[in-house]
């Protein structure tokens, strides 16, 4: 386990807000990982997918790098051509 993982565990134990922030960041990262994996499995470049979505390639690149968190509308635009969807479940 690296130092970052240790830090997250300790921070989450001591701070409920930090715990929630880490949980949300992990959810966001998992969604983006799924988009990237599906785009790659479909042999689509960022440019190809961006064109299908109607968004600039630079926007898609920033989303995939985690530089920006897309709003829901943009996320759905990216997911739709890949055949991906979001599922809302009760915890």
C-alpha positions in Angstrom: 0.0 0.0 0.0 1.5 3.4 -1.0 1.5 6.5 1.1 -1.5 8.0 -0.7 -3.7 4.9 0.1 -2.5 5.1 3.7 -3.4 8.8 3.9 -6.8 8.2 2.4 -7.6 5.5 4.9 -6.5 7.6 7.9 -8.2 10.7 6.6 -11.4 8.8 6.0 -11.3 7.4 9.5 -11.0 10.8 11.1 -13.0 13.0 8.8 -16.4 12.1 7.4 -16.2 14.9 4.9 -12.9 13.6 3.6 -14.3 10.1 3.4 -17.2 11.3 1.2 -14.8 13.3 -1.0 -12.6 10.2 -1.6 -15.7 8.1 -2.3 -17.0 10.5 -4.9 -13.6 10.9 -6.5 -13.4 7.1 -6.8 -16.9 6.9 -8.4 -15.9 9.6 -10.9 -12.7 7.9 -11.7 -14.4 4.5 -12.2 -16.9 6.1 -14.7 -14.1 7.7 -16.7 -12.1 4.4 -16.7 -15.2 2.6 -18.1 -15.6 5.3 -20.8 -11.9 5.0 -21.8 -12.0 1.1 -21.7 -15.1 1.1 -23.9 -13.7 3.7 -26.3 -10.5 1.6 -26.7 -12.4 -1.6 -27.1 -14.4 0.0 -29.9 -11.1 1.2 -31.5 -12.2 4.8 -31.4 -9.8 7.6 -31.0 -10.6 10.6 -28.8 -11.2 12.5 -32.0 -13.6 9.9 -33.3 -15.6 9.8 -30.1 -15.6 13.6 -29.7 -17.1 13.9 -33.2 -19.8 11.4 -32.4 -20.6 13.3 -29.2 -20.5 16.7 -30.7 -17.9 18.0 -28.3 -14.4 19.2 -28.9 -11.6 16.6 -28.7 -9.8 18.7 -26.2 -12.8 18.6 -23.9 -12.9 14.8 -24.1 -9.1 14.7 -23.4 -9.5 16.8 -20.3 -12.4 14.6 -19.1 -10.3 11.4 -19.6 -7.3 12.9 -17.8 -9.5 13.9 -14.9 -8.7 17.6 -15.3 -12.4 18.5 -15.5 -15.5 16.7 -14.2 -18.1 16.8 -16.9 -21.6 17.9 -16.2 -24.3 15.3 -16.5 -25.3 16.4 -20.0 -21.8 16.1 -21.3 -21.2 12.8 -19.6 -24.3 11.3 -21.2 -23.2 12.7 -24.6 -20.0 10.8 -24.2 -21.5 7.6 -22.9 -24.4 7.3 -25.4 -22.4 6.5 -28.6 -20.4 3.9 -26.6 -23.6 2.1 -25.6 -23.0 3.0 -21.9 -25.5 4.3 -19.5 -25.7 5.4 -15.8 -27.7 3.4 -13.4 -29.0 5.0 -10.2 -29.3 2.7 -7.2 -30.4 3.3 -3.7 -27.7 2.7 -1.1 
